[in-house]
């Protein structure tokens, strides 16, 4: 689930009334579905497919559960987060504000961007 449409590599508008049910029992409209590339500070790129664009959310969210389903290993230790696939280090993050934030770089301006590592993403590809 992504809040910033400018960070999508591809984005197809959704106008079929698709809604997302939030943890507090409220609903928000899904405004688009697309692809987001996360470029970690390690320079590894993780492509997230079928990401919901929901402008009402406060943070960009990635599903730790789905990362696990697609074969990624996640290690949480001493307020640190490490993501790998097989024997390949992908990236890292740190605990903050009650969730883990990934160390990624936006491709458009090369500034560090925090992305929380939980919630709703439907499929993940890794080159």
C-alpha positions as CSV (number, residue, x, y, z in Angstrom):
1,X,0.0,0.0,0.0
2,X,1.6,3.3,-1.1
3,X,0.5,6.9,-0.3
4,X,2.7,8.8,-2.8
5,X,1.7,8.3,-6.5
6,X,4.9,10.0,-7.7
7,X,6.9,7.0,-6.5
8,X,5.1,4.5,-8.8
9,X,7.0,3.1,-11.8
10,X,3.7,2.2,-13.4
11,X,0.2,3.2,-12.1
12,X,-3.2,2.3,-13.5
13,X,-6.1,4.3,-12.2
14,X,-8.9,2.3,-10.4
15,X,-12.4,3.5,-10.8
16,X,-14.4,0.4,-10.0
17,X,-15.1,1.3,-6.4
18,X,-12.3,-1.0,-5.0
19,X,-12.0,-0.3,-1.3
20,X,-9.4,-1.3,1.3
21,X,-10.5,-2.2,4.8
22,X,-8.3,-0.6,7.5
23,X,-7.4,-2.0,10.9
24,X,-9.7,0.5,12.7
25,X,-12.8,-0.8,10.7
26,X,-12.8,2.1,8.3
27,X,-12.5,1.9,4.6
28,X,-10.5,3.9,2.0
29,X,-10.7,4.1,-1.8
30,X,-8.0,2.4,-3.8
31,X,-7.1,5.0,-6.4
32,X,-4.7,2.9,-8.5
33,X,-2.7,-0.2,-8.8
34,X,0.9,-0.3,-10.0
35,X,4.5,-1.1,-9.6
36,X,7.0,0.4,-7.1
37,X,10.7,-0.2,-7.2
38,X,12.6,0.0,-3.8
39,X,16.2,0.9,-4.3
40,X,18.0,0.0,-1.1
41,X,21.1,1.8,0.2
42,X,22.8,-1.5,-0.8
43,X,21.9,-0.6,-4.4
44,X,19.8,-3.7,-4.7
45,X,16.4,-3.1,-6.3
46,X,13.2,-4.9,-5.1
47,X,10.2,-4.6,-7.4
48,X,6.8,-4.6,-5.8
49,X,3.9,-5.5,-8.1
50,X,0.2,-4.9,-7.7
51,X,0.7,-2.2,-5.1
52,X,-2.4,-0.3,-4.1
53,X,-2.2,3.5,-4.3
54,X,-4.2,4.8,-1.3
55,X,-3.5,8.5,-0.7
56,X,-5.3,8.5,2.7
57,X,-2.7,6.3,4.4
58,X,0.0,8.0,6.4
59,X,2.9,5.7,5.5
60,X,4.1,3.6,2.5
61,X,3.6,0.0,3.7
62,X,5.2,-3.3,2.6
63,X,4.0,-6.7,3.7
64,X,6.5,-8.7,5.7
65,X,4.3,-11.7,5.4
66,X,4.3,-11.6,1.6
67,X,8.0,-11.0,1.5
68,X,8.3,-14.2,3.4
69,X,5.9,-16.0,1.1
70,X,8.1,-15.1,-1.9
71,X,11.2,-16.6,-0.3
72,X,12.8,-13.6,1.4
73,X,14.4,-14.0,4.8
74,X,13.8,-11.4,7.4
75,X,15.9,-11.1,10.5
76,X,14.8,-8.8,13.4
77,X,17.4,-8.4,16.0
78,X,18.4,-5.6,18.4
79,X,16.2,-3.0,16.6
80,X,17.7,-3.9,13.2
81,X,16.0,-5.5,10.2
82,X,17.9,-7.4,7.6
83,X,16.3,-8.6,4.3
84,X,17.9,-11.3,2.1
85,X,17.0,-13.8,-0.5
86,X,18.9,-17.1,-0.6
87,X,22.5,-16.0,0.3
88,X,22.1,-12.5,-1.3
89,X,21.8,-9.5,1.1
90,X,19.1,-7.2,-0.2
91,X,18.8,-4.4,2.3
92,X,18.3,-3.4,5.9
93,X,16.2,-1.2,8.2
94,X,15.8,0.0,11.7
95,X,13.1,0.1,14.3
96,X,11.3,3.4,14.8
97,X,7.8,4.7,15.5
98,X,6.5,1.2,16.4
99,X,7.6,-0.4,13.1
100,X,10.7,-1.2,11.1
101,X,11.7,1.3,8.4
102,X,13.6,0.1,5.4
103,X,16.7,2.0,4.2
104,X,15.8,2.8,0.7
105,X,16.7,5.6,-1.8
106,X,14.2,7.1,-4.1
107,X,15.4,6.9,-7.7
108,X,14.1,10.4,-8.5
109,X,16.0,12.5,-6.0
110,X,18.5,10.1,-4.3
111,X,17.3,11.1,-0.8
112,X,16.8,8.5,1.9
113,X,13.2,7.5,2.3
114,X,11.6,5.6,5.2
115,X,9.2,2.8,4.2
116,X,7.5,0.8,6.9
117,X,7.9,-2.9,6.4
118,X,4.3,-4.1,7.0
119,X,0.9,-4.3,5.5
120,X,-0.5,-5.0,2.0
121,X,1.4,-5.7,-1.2
122,X,0.2,-8.5,-3.4
123,X,3.1,-9.9,-5.4
124,X,6.8,-9.4,-5.4
125,X,9.4,-10.0,-8.1
126,X,13.1,-10.2,-7.6
127,X,15.5,-10.1,-10.6
